[in-house]
Amino acid sequence: MAKSGIYVGLDIGTASIKVVVAEYIEGQINIIGVGNAKSEGLSRGIVIDIDKAANSVKRAIAQAEEKSGIKIRKVNVGLPANLLQVETCQGMVVINADAQEITDADVKNVASAAITRTTPPERQIISLVPKEFKVDGFEGIEDPRGMIGVRLDMTGVLYTGPKTIIHNIRKCVEKAGLQIDQMVIAPLALTSTILSEGEKDFGTIVIDMGGGQTTAAAMYENDLKFAHVEQEGGEFITKDISVVLNTSLNNAETLKINYGDAFSERTSADEEFPVEVIGKSEPVKVDEHYLSEIIEARLEQIFEKLKDSLTNVEALGLPGGIILTGGNASIPGVVELAEQVFGVNVRLHVPNHMGLRNPVFSNAISIVEYGSMLSDIDQIAAAAVTGTDYKPTREVSMPTANFSDVEEVSYEETSEVMTTEEDVDNEGNVKDKLKGFLSNIFD
């Protein structure tokens, strides 16, 4: 359960920077501030110009501060899943004295032991998620603190990523005058917060359709098992429209938002609209079906590439199907196209928070929620990864905020901006079918 306090989520996307300020009181979330600024200095989800990206972050933070009425100093920032690697790890330590109670320091030591390994110079440990502790051989312990023992073991899941990506994001945030509370892997936050307990346990795929890239993540048995990034997103759709129709990028984006549809079968060639064409003095008529074919071609290509990656690890057999979210998931017809390409159940996730009913905010909201729900054990493990001191989270007092200041955003207004749970009796059969999936991940 989330501790009371103020939590800030920062989503550094290719098309825009999103900031969400949330107030938690006794586990209840209230969004009190939102910022949304156009991104600069990013390409395909990666920071390529730290100064420009930092300025974009500052603009989004300033908006969120104005809406929330608070000064933002610390943020939970999302990390993309580019070249993310997932592996299991184990650690063991001996408690110093006989019959001594296990402390925070012991938990940090066993977490440090679990991540003691040779990491390639170009890679860095991002996160360690403890899964189970053993005290003197007794298994199934979630929090060993206060127990008496002489040997402490821990099993966890370790996430590593490219050092350059992590460094550039950290530098960008720090240049914007902010401190990082937690660096959160974006697909881990998404799958952990938007899926139901059944979907996380039996297995579900979440596809985040961003502006610069599209990310597919598979969660099974409450762990993120697989993540793959396809370096194409909504900006590629806009560029396709611009090139094919010979119009500016701004016009192409407007056409995508106002007239776009990802499923050409349901569009009509009789519905026409004017398009300003470069070199023409008068607008040219273009029909809805032709525009839809342009959009559909790019999205189908993205989905087909994701399908190949998901098929390789047998993730499409997960009973939870696919959930789409992210800014470009709001394009009409995208669910129908995805169902046709992947051949599984597909549904759209739209945040249900007042003022943020737009899939473009899914990442920022999930970063806030994930960061706020980290347990003491999770935070101790994070301290072991960063090499910092663990400080228990304190409840803090918050200024009152007027929620009416948050502008309502409907996902129908912008392009950026189903699961059937199996019966418990069938759990064995489901897990048998998924052995290939797990073996492919951890072999």
Buried (B, 14 or more C-beta within 10 A) or exposed (E): EBBBBBBBBBBBBBBBBBBBBBBBEEEEBBBBBBBBBEBBBBBBBBBEBBEBBBBBBBBBBBBBBEBBBBEBEEBBBBBBBBBBEBEEBBBEBEBEEEEEEBEBEBBBBBBBBBBEEEEEEEBBBBBBBBBBBBBEEEEEBEBBBEBEBBEBBBBBBBBBBBBBBBEBBBBBBEBBEBEBBBBBBBBBBBBBBBBEEBBBBBBBBBBBBBBBBBBBBBBBEBBBBBBBBBBBBBBBBBBBBBEBBBBEEEBBBBBBBEBBBBBBEEBEEEEBEEBBBEEEEEEEEBBBBBBBBBBBEBBBBBBEBBBEBBEEBBBBBBBBBBBBBBBBBBBBBBBBBBBBBBEBBBBBBBBEBEBBBBBBBBBBBBBBBBBBBBBBBBBBBBBBBEEEEBEEBEEEEBEEBEBEBBEEBEBEEBBBBBBEEBEEEEEEEBBEBBEEBBEBBEE
